[in-house]
Amino acid sequence: MQTLYIIPGACAFGSMVALEWLHKPYQIGLTTPEIRKTPEFLAINPLGKVGALKDGDTLVYENLAILMYLVDKNPDSEIAIPVNSTSRIEAYKWLSYFSSTLHVAFSPLFYPERFVSENMIDDFKQKMLIRLRDVLAYVDSYLGKNKYFVGSKLSIVDAQGYGILRWSERAGLLNDYQNIANFIARMNEIPAVKNAQNIEIQKTDNLVNSSFVGYHKF
């Protein structure tokens, strides 16, 4: 049994969708700041962060690592990305970009108190908003020419990109980037994405053909 530990609405969403696409039983562990400080959780990820995956005796954390672990463990599945292929290179590129640039551009805007003192927050947020707009403009331009992030096929990269790009609405920016808005609208119609959304908000009665078996009990 695989268990993925998440924060609802956070960046482990792509891994949730990947598990849905694998059609194998899995659990979700909904975490809180308190849970992530417990010995049980720290034994899974000593950094006290999500996403984190427990697969038998195998422990994987960091979203890029989780996604590629699932890909490599299931080479004949729907989520497969062939080794030494152009698609694999593109997947690495975009997953790295999402982690090192896209995610990082949102964080200071949402949690400015982690970076500056209170009297500097307003000015800091304005500067970070400029940076975020540059990042979103790059992604929006790409999506204006490409339906998917990797080749002509829906993949885990799209699922992970969606999980972070949906924060554009929270930031009040989604209407400024039509191609991102169209991408999010397309992803919202995918059954695995709908299931992952419902699992996040604990509306499991709405699941359709899901391999989700329940929530991990801490």
C-alpha positions, 0 to 999 in steps of 0.5 A: 500500500502506497501512502502519499502525505499532503497538505490540501491545496499544496504542491503534492497535487501532481503526485495525487493525480499520478496515483490516480492514473496508476489505478492501484490502491493508495492512501492519502495522509492529510497533514497539519503543522502539528502532524508534521512535527511528530516522530511518526511523520519525521520518520517519513520525512525528517524535513517535516515537509510534504509531499512525502511518499511511503511505499512499503519500506521505501520513503521518497520525499520532494515532489519531483523525486516522488513523480519520477519514482512512480514513473520508473516503478511503473514503466508500462503504465499510463504515466510512463516516460521512456528513459533516454527520450526527448519526453524524459528530458522535457519532463525533467526540465519542466518539473525542475522549473516548477520546483525551482522557479514557479513554486519559488515565485509564489511562496514570497507572495503568500508568506512574506513574513518568512522573508522580511520584517512586518514594516517591509512586507508591502514593498516586498510583495510588490517586488515579488509580484513583478517576479511572479508575473514574469514567470507566469508570462513565460509559462503562459507563452509556452501554453499558447503554443502547446497544449501539454508541457511534454509533447502531444500527450497528457502527462504527470508534468501537466498534473504537477504544473496544474497543482502549482498554476492553480495558485494563480487564482488565489493570487488574483492573477489568473484572468491576466493569463488566458493560456494558463486559464485555458490549461487549468480549465482543461485540467479541471475536466480530467477525471483523475484531477476531479478525484484528487480535488475531492480527496483534498477536501474530503468529499470522497462520495464524489469519487468516480473509478478511483483507486483511493482507499482511505485516509491514513490515520495518525 
